[in-house]
Amino acid sequence: PKNLVVVEIHNPHTKERQADGTTKRVEKVYKEYIIETQDGLMYSTSSDSLYSSLHDIMADMLNEDGTLEEFEIKVIEKPSSNFAGNFLTCQLI
């Protein structure tokens, strides 16, 4: 990637259901990750596992002079062993 940006979002308009069935407005804080490719394409995800995998790969591909070696990744969707559904991760290709 050309750039990897972390955006922290504070949404004060999120509604949360209470035990008595009513809803209450709460602030939800979450992160969105923006990935810009060398071609200028941008992808966004809120997947912490994808960000973590990509961040680790980028750290491994960093040259001693601080430049990033060119590499390609493949994004993979895997079933979660902890939650219902899938999660995203990536690997070098």
GROMACS elastic network, one bead per residue, 0.5 to 0.9 nm:
[ bonds ]
;  ai    aj funct       b0    kb
    1     4     6  0.68868   500
    1    35     6  0.65333   500
    1    36     6  0.56902   500
    1    38     6  0.59781   500
    1    58     6  0.86644   500
    1    70     6  0.83398   500
    1    71     6  0.81612   500
    1    72     6  0.82558   500
    2    35     6  0.77143   500
    2    36     6  0.54599   500
    2    37     6  0.51179   500
    2    38     6  0.50478   500
    2    39     6  0.84215   500
    2    40     6  0.79720   500
    3    34     6  0.79089   500
    3    35     6  0.59503   500
    3    36     6  0.50293   500
    3    37     6  0.70495   500
    3    38     6  0.83876   500
    4    33     6  0.71089   500
    4    34     6  0.58263   500
    4    36     6  0.64366   500
    4    51     6  0.87843   500
    4    54     6  0.89975   500
    4    55     6  0.84806   500
    5    32     6  0.83553   500
    5    33     6  0.57455   500
    5    34     6  0.50354   500
    5    35     6  0.65403   500
    5    36     6  0.83753   500
    6    31     6  0.66564   500
    6    32     6  0.60290   500
    6    34     6  0.64503   500
    6    35     6  0.89943   500
    7    30     6  0.84513   500
    7    31     6  0.55677   500
    7    32     6  0.51654   500
    7    33     6  0.62215   500
    7    34     6  0.76690   500
    8    29     6  0.70206   500
    8    30     6  0.58648   500
    8    32     6  0.64497   500
    8    33     6  0.87707   500
    9    28     6  0.80032   500
    9    29     6  0.55572   500
    9    30     6  0.53774   500
    9    31     6  0.58899   500
    9    32     6  0.72943   500
   10    27     6  0.65236   500
   10    28     6  0.58515   500
   10    30     6  0.68005   500
   10    31     6  0.88621   500
   11    14     6  0.62259   500
   11    26     6  0.81909   500
   11    27     6  0.53287   500
   11    28     6  0.51431   500
   11    29     6  0.62812   500
   11    30     6  0.83815   500
   12    15     6  0.88257   500
   12    25     6  0.72553   500
   12    26     6  0.59117   500
   12    28     6  0.63337   500
   12    29     6  0.84908   500
   13    25     6  0.59489   500
   13    26     6  0.64747   500
   13    27     6  0.63509   500
   13    28     6  0.79323   500
   14    24     6  0.82960   500
   14    25     6  0.56000   500
   14    26     6  0.54132   500
   14    27     6  0.59579   500
   14    28     6  0.61677   500
   15    23     6  0.59968   500
   15    24     6  0.54774   500
   15    26     6  0.59900   500
   15    27     6  0.83934   500
   15    28     6  0.89684   500
   16    22     6  0.84453   500
   16    23     6  0.53643   500
   16    24     6  0.52899   500
   16    25     6  0.62430   500
   16    26     6  0.66174   500
   17    20     6  0.81789   500
   17    21     6  0.61430   500
   17    22     6  0.58354   500
   17    24     6  0.63866   500
   17    25     6  0.89205   500
   18    21     6  0.53622   500
   18    22     6  0.53817   500
   18    23     6  0.56391   500
   18    24     6  0.68231   500
   19    22     6  0.74330   500
   20    23     6  0.87055   500
   30    46     6  0.79138   500
   31    45     6  0.87336   500
   31    46     6  0.60532   500
   31    47     6  0.86126   500
   31    48     6  0.82557   500
   32    44     6  0.66899   500
   32    45     6  0.57617   500
   32    47     6  0.78433   500
   32    48     6  0.87991   500
   33    43     6  0.81368   500
   33    44     6  0.54529   500
   33    45     6  0.52757   500
   33    46     6  0.59035   500
   33    47     6  0.77010   500
   33    48     6  0.84006   500
   33    51     6  0.69694   500
   34    42     6  0.66493   500
   34    43     6  0.56812   500
   34    45     6  0.67359   500
   34    46     6  0.88801   500
   35    41     6  0.81670   500
   35    42     6  0.55258   500
   35    43     6  0.51040   500
   35    44     6  0.62031   500
   35    45     6  0.83655   500
   36    39     6  0.79671   500
   36    40     6  0.59299   500
   36    41     6  0.56113   500
   36    43     6  0.64901   500
   36    44     6  0.88475   500
   37    40     6  0.52304   500
   37    41     6  0.52905   500
   37    42     6  0.63914   500
   37    43     6  0.83086   500
   38    41     6  0.74796   500
   39    42     6  0.89505   500
   45    48     6  0.83793   500
   45    50     6  0.81394   500
   45    51     6  0.83484   500
   46    49     6  0.89819   500
   46    50     6  0.84555   500
   46    51     6  0.82985   500
   47    50     6  0.53488   500
   47    51     6  0.64034   500
   47    52     6  0.86793   500
   47    87     6  0.71673   500
   47    88     6  0.63553   500
   47    89     6  0.82000   500
   48    51     6  0.51269   500
   48    52     6  0.60371   500
   48    53     6  0.86066   500
   48    87     6  0.89246   500
   48    88     6  0.83326   500
   48    89     6  0.87966   500
   49    52     6  0.50733   500
   49    53     6  0.61393   500
   49    54     6  0.85463   500
   49    87     6  0.71074   500
   49    88     6  0.61818   500
   49    89     6  0.56516   500
   49    90     6  0.86590   500
   50    53     6  0.52115   500
   50    54     6  0.60889   500
   50    55     6  0.84290   500
   50    75     6  0.78473   500
   50    76     6  0.87545   500
   50    87     6  0.79780   500
   50    88     6  0.51971   500
   50    90     6  0.61293   500
   51    54     6  0.51597   500
   51    55     6  0.58957   500
   51    56     6  0.85128   500
   51    88     6  0.88815   500
   51    89     6  0.77407   500
   51    90     6  0.87460   500
   52    55     6  0.51023   500
   52    56     6  0.61662   500
   52    57     6  0.86783   500
   52    89     6  0.81233   500
   53    56     6  0.52127   500
   53    57     6  0.62880   500
   53    58     6  0.86816   500
   53    89     6  0.60467   500
   53    90     6  0.59654   500
   53    91     6  0.74895   500
   54    57     6  0.51043   500
   54    58     6  0.61218   500
   54    59     6  0.86140   500
   54    73     6  0.83742   500
   54    89     6  0.78456   500
   54    90     6  0.64980   500
   54    91     6  0.78710   500
   55    58     6  0.51207   500
   55    59     6  0.62353   500
   55    60     6  0.87366   500
   56    59     6  0.51335   500
   56    60     6  0.63380   500
   56    61     6  0.87458   500
   57    60     6  0.50952   500
   57    61     6  0.62072   500
   57    62     6  0.87638   500
   57    90     6  0.88595   500
   57    91     6  0.78521   500
   57    92     6  0.76039   500
   58    61     6  0.50155   500
   58    62     6  0.62168   500
   58    68     6  0.72530   500
   58    69     6  0.85169   500
   58    71     6  0.89048   500
   59    62     6  0.53624   500
   59    63     6  0.89315   500
   59    68     6  0.85264   500
   60    63     6  0.83890   500
   61    67     6  0.86794   500
   61    68     6  0.58763   500
   61    69     6  0.54337   500
   61    70     6  0.78252   500
   61    71     6  0.78641   500
   62    65     6  0.81185   500
   62    66     6  0.61249   500
   62    67     6  0.59148   500
   62    69     6  0.61418   500
   63    66     6  0.53714   500
   63    67     6  0.53483   500
   63    68     6  0.58737   500
   63    69     6  0.65209   500
   64    67     6  0.73914   500
   65    68     6  0.88027   500
   68    71     6  0.87114   500
   71    92     6  0.71938   500
   71    93     6  0.77979   500
   72    91     6  0.85052   500
   72    92     6  0.59609   500
   72    93     6  0.57204   500
   73    90     6  0.62928   500
   73    91     6  0.54188   500
   73    93     6  0.54018   500
   74    89     6  0.85082   500
   74    90     6  0.54146   500
   74    91     6  0.54672   500
   74    92     6  0.63660   500
   74    93     6  0.62920   500
   75    88     6  0.67947   500
   75    89     6  0.58170   500
   75    91     6  0.67597   500
   76    87     6  0.82786   500
   76    88     6  0.56542   500
   76    89     6  0.53203   500
   76    90     6  0.55248   500
   76    91     6  0.77469   500
   77    86     6  0.62315   500
   77    87     6  0.56025   500
   77    89     6  0.65058   500
   77    90     6  0.84894   500
   78    85     6  0.85845   500
   78    86     6  0.52753   500
   78    87     6  0.54568   500
   78    88     6  0.63475   500
   78    89     6  0.75627   500
   79    83     6  0.85699   500
   79    84     6  0.80132   500
   79    85     6  0.60241   500
   79    87     6  0.63097   500
   79    88     6  0.88978   500
   80    83     6  0.55098   500
   80    84     6  0.65325   500
   80    85     6  0.60209   500
   80    86     6  0.50161   500
   80    87     6  0.60589   500
   81    84     6  0.77930   500
   81    85     6  0.88085   500
   81    86     6  0.86983   500
   83    86     6  0.78484   500
